[in-house]
Amino acid sequence: MGQRQREPYMTASDRNAKASCLTICTILIFSTFVFAHGNEQHVLGTVAKIDGASIIVKTTTGELKTVMIVTDTKFVKGASPAAQQDLKVGDRVVIHAKPEGGMLHATEVKIGDGMKGPSHQH
């Protein structure tokens, strides 16, 4: 009778490589949704400082980004319209901004709603 063939098995190293590949693919897929809004840039993070003309955000990578507030900047909290006064230091935000003259001008500021954080959808 024939010999029984050994079935291939995954080592811990194989499982880690597969998990890493899956993670990278997922990040690439979601990054296309986050950054796919024409020439707008997205700033995701926590508000570090606010003044009448700008918002400084500590991004998810730890970088500080300044975004200018313009007259037609929209503010949203959860699913409801909001105002600049609703924004506080420490709030999580997603800011849609257009680069103009070497600066970022906010078109929309999405303020996190409690523990959920802001939605990345439009």
C-alpha positions as CSV (number, residue, x, y, z in Angstrom):
1,M,0.0,0.0,0.0
2,G,1.1,3.5,-0.6
3,Q,2.8,5.8,1.9
4,R,0.6,8.3,3.6
5,Q,1.6,11.8,2.4
6,R,2.2,14.5,5.0
7,E,-0.1,17.4,4.7
8,P,1.6,20.8,4.6
9,Y,1.3,22.8,7.7
10,M,1.9,26.4,8.5
11,T,4.7,27.3,10.9
12,A,4.4,30.3,13.2
13,S,6.6,32.2,10.8
14,D,4.3,31.4,7.9
15,R,1.3,32.6,10.0
16,N,3.1,35.8,10.9
17,A,4.0,36.5,7.3
18,K,0.4,35.9,6.2
19,A,-1.0,38.1,8.9
20,S,1.5,40.9,8.0
21,C,0.6,40.7,4.3
22,L,-3.1,40.9,5.2
23,T,-2.5,43.9,7.4
24,I,-0.6,45.8,4.7
25,C,-3.2,45.0,2.1
26,T,-6.0,46.3,4.4
27,I,-4.1,49.5,5.2
28,L,-3.5,50.1,1.4
29,I,-7.2,49.5,0.6
30,F,-8.5,51.9,3.4
31,S,-5.9,54.6,2.6
32,T,-7.4,54.9,-0.9
33,F,-10.7,55.7,0.7
34,V,-9.3,58.2,3.2
35,F,-7.2,60.1,0.7
36,A,-9.5,59.8,-2.4
37,H,-11.1,63.3,-2.4
38,G,-9.5,65.2,-5.3
39,N,-6.8,67.5,-4.3
40,E,-7.9,67.7,-0.6
41,Q,-5.7,66.4,2.1
42,H,-6.9,64.8,5.3
43,V,-5.6,65.6,8.7
44,L,-6.5,63.0,11.4
45,G,-5.6,63.4,15.0
46,T,-6.2,65.3,18.2
47,V,-6.6,69.0,18.6
48,A,-3.5,70.5,20.2
49,K,-4.3,74.2,20.0
50,I,-7.1,76.4,18.6
51,D,-7.2,80.1,17.8
52,G,-9.6,82.2,15.7
53,A,-7.7,81.5,12.5
54,S,-6.2,78.0,12.8
55,I,-6.3,74.6,14.4
56,I,-3.1,72.7,15.3
57,V,-3.6,69.0,15.2
58,K,-1.3,66.3,16.6
59,T,-1.6,63.7,13.9
60,T,-1.8,59.9,14.4
61,T,1.9,59.8,13.5
62,G,2.8,62.4,16.2
63,E,3.4,65.3,13.7
64,L,1.9,68.8,14.4
65,K,-0.1,70.2,11.4
66,T,-1.6,73.6,11.2
67,V,-4.9,74.0,9.3
68,M,-6.3,77.4,8.6
69,I,-10.0,78.1,9.3
70,V,-11.7,80.0,6.5
71,T,-15.1,81.7,6.2
72,D,-16.7,78.7,4.5
73,T,-15.2,76.0,6.8
74,K,-18.0,73.6,7.9
75,F,-17.9,72.0,11.3
76,V,-19.7,68.7,12.0
77,K,-20.0,66.8,15.3
78,G,-21.3,63.2,14.9
79,A,-24.0,63.6,12.3
80,S,-25.0,67.1,13.3
81,P,-23.8,70.5,12.2
82,A,-21.6,72.2,14.7
83,A,-19.7,75.5,15.2
84,Q,-16.1,76.4,15.7
85,Q,-16.9,77.0,19.4
86,D,-17.8,73.3,19.7
87,L,-14.2,72.4,19.0
88,K,-12.0,71.9,22.1
89,V,-8.3,71.0,22.8
90,G,-8.1,67.2,23.1
91,D,-11.0,66.5,20.6
92,R,-10.3,63.9,17.9
93,V,-10.8,65.3,14.5
94,V,-10.7,64.5,10.8
95,I,-10.1,67.7,8.8
96,H,-10.6,67.9,5.0
97,A,-8.4,70.6,3.7
98,K,-7.3,72.1,0.4
99,P,-3.6,73.1,0.0
100,E,-3.4,76.8,-1.0
101,G,-0.2,78.9,-1.1
102,G,1.8,76.4,1.0
103,M,-0.9,76.2,3.7
104,L,-3.9,74.0,4.4
105,H,-7.3,75.6,4.4
106,A,-10.1,73.6,6.1
107,T,-13.2,72.8,4.1
108,E,-14.7,70.5,6.8
109,V,-13.8,69.7,10.4
110,K,-15.4,66.5,11.7
111,I,-15.3,66.5,15.5
112,G,-15.2,63.2,17.3
113,D,-18.5,62.3,19.0
114,G,-17.6,60.9,22.4
115,M,-15.4,57.7,22.4
116,K,-16.3,56.8,18.8
117,G,-14.2,59.5,17.2
118,P,-15.1,61.2,13.9
119,S,-16.3,59.2,11.0
120,H,-14.0,59.0,8.0
121,Q,-16.9,58.8,5.6
122,H,-18.7,61.6,3.6
